[in-house]
Amino acid sequence: MLSAALPLLGAQALAACTAAGTPQPSGSGSPAGGSHAPVAESFAKYDSVRADVVTALEKKLPGISWTVHSPATMGLRNDGTCVLVLTEMESDKDIVEASNGFRKVFAAADPVLEKHGFESFGGTDKVPGGWTVASTSDAAGAKLRVESKGTAYVRLHVPVDSPGCDPKEIPR
């Protein structure tokens, strides 16, 4: 059952991104009237957010460790916005019970999120399929999610300014 849900979760995580090879509108990937930071700048800023959240979760939830689930990548949303998907982290353990229904997730992550300009979680989101999910965003449109059902994930996506929206632009 979980293996059937993981592809769906991956699809949800990149929900508004299109498949490779699908023609997209040209442009910088910035919304009309707005601008996003360049890829390198966004990567540096938001990779530290991701790392700080994971570190805080590990401190607050002893016995829960995180490993790389998928490397950073980029993709175009249907509206032409280029989105940087930071390295996604995974715990092979469900964190709902260990975190007392995500209360420890909030206690660990909220101060880190606020330090980096994100809103605090403010509770869990109603999502189908038995997942427990907390999400937040910042003024630049970055979205961070912590998800758990059997395994757990930390996902962070941010719109970026990139004429080609090419993952090769991501600093390695």
Secondary structure, DSSP 8 states (H G I E B T S, - for coil): -HHHHHHHHHHHHTTTB--TT-----S-S--TT----BHHHHHHHHHHHHHHHHHHHHHHSTT---EEEE--EEEEBTTS-EEEE--EEEESS--TTTTTTTHHHHHHHHHHHHHTTB----S-B--STT-EEEEEEBTT--EEEEEESSSEEEEEEEEEB-SS--GGGS--
